[in-house]
Amino acid sequence: MDLALTYSPQLDAFDLAIDPATADFLREDSLATAMVLSLMCDRTAQPGEVAPGADRRGWWPDAFAEDGDRFGSRLWLLEREKQTEQTLQRARAYVREALAWVVEDGFATGIELTVFAPQRGWLVAQVVLTLDGGSRRYRFEWNDTTQVWRLAGELN
């Protein structure tokens, strides 16, 4: 169970969601918040992916991970790339890498992934998690103008 995040256009940022009925933090167990964080947070670039001496970014607790786990995605490496088929292939690989923990940690038995660019400056990742007894479908969208990933919805 996670605390739910919600995107606030006024803040141009994510914030913890509040349940209006109870004025308490809203919780969710669909993995949506965890997957948004996996896509939004920067994973450390591999050696050679950035110029020598450049910031390789990454999540600071990764330095203490004894099992070699890494958090986040390398999608940030595509910030200045042209929207080509090769860039989409890299985006697909980075999304798959960022969400691999869902299967590795036993939350799902499989992931189907479709990544495409419906228009210039947009990236969409449709994720289908195979679960024991069913599946869950999510649509995540990246908008270059707002520079943020958002959960566009759980699909039926």
C-alpha positions, -999 to 999 in steps of 0.1 A, spaced: 0 0 0 14 34 -10 4 69 -3 -12 82 -35 4 110 -55 -16 134 -76 -4 159 -102 -13 195 -94 -13 219 -124 -13 249 -101 20 237 -85 33 220 -117 43 192 -94 32 160 -77 18 161 -42 4 137 -17 -33 131 -24 -58 140 4 -91 122 9 -117 150 11 -141 129 32 -116 122 60 -89 148 54 -64 120 56 -38 109 31 -52 89 3 -38 54 -1 -37 32 -32 -26 -4 -39 -27 -5 -76 11 1 -81 3 33 -101 22 56 -77 52 33 -75 54 31 -113 51 69 -117 80 73 -93 100 47 -112 95 66 -144 99 101 -129 131 96 -108 164 96 -125 184 64 -126 222 67 -127 236 68 -163 259 40 -172 296 49 -178 299 64 -213 263 76 -216 272 112 -205 303 132 -212 332 127 -188 328 148 -157 291 153 -164 265 146 -137 253 110 -141 224 117 -118 207 89 -99 189 82 -67 212 87 -37 201 55 -18 213 34 -48 249 40 -34 239 19 -4 220 -9 -22 238 -42 -13 219 -62 -40 228 -39 -69 192 -27 -73 188 7 -91 158 29 -89 143 52 -115 146 55 -152 172 66 -177 145 85 -197 162 117 -188 190 108 -212 165 114 -240 157 150 -231 175 166 -261 170 137 -286 150 140 -318 118 120 -319 129 91 -341 122 54 -342 156 48 -326 147 72 -298 114 54 -292 133 21 -290 156 35 -264 126 49 -245 109 15 -246 141 -1 -232 144 25 -204 107 21 -194 111 -17 -193 142 -13 -172 125 11 -148 95 -12 -143 114 -45 -142 112 -45 -104 74 -51 -106 81 -87 -119 114 -92 -101 98 -84 -67 68 -106 -74 41 -80 -77 32 -92 -113 41 -122 -134 47 -103 -166 47 -69 -183 35 -59 -218 47 -26 -229 38 -3 -258 57 30 -262 48 56 -289 48 93 -296 13 104 -305 25 140 -314 56 160 -312 69 165 -276 48 136 -262 57 101 -252 31 75 -241 38 43 -223 10 18 -221 17 -9 -195 -2 -41 -189 7 -60 -158 -1 -97 -157 -13 -106 -122 -25 -138 -106 -61 -138 -117 -61 -110 -141 -43 -79 -154 -41 -41 -148 -36 -16 -176 -20 18 -172 -14 47 -196 15 70 -186 22 102 -206 52 125 -208 46 160 -220 78 179 -230 62 212 -222 54 204 -185 85 181 -182 65 156 -161 51 121 -163 15 116 -154 -8 87 -150 -34 93 -177 -55 65 -163 -60 29 -156 -75 13 -187 -101 -14 -187 
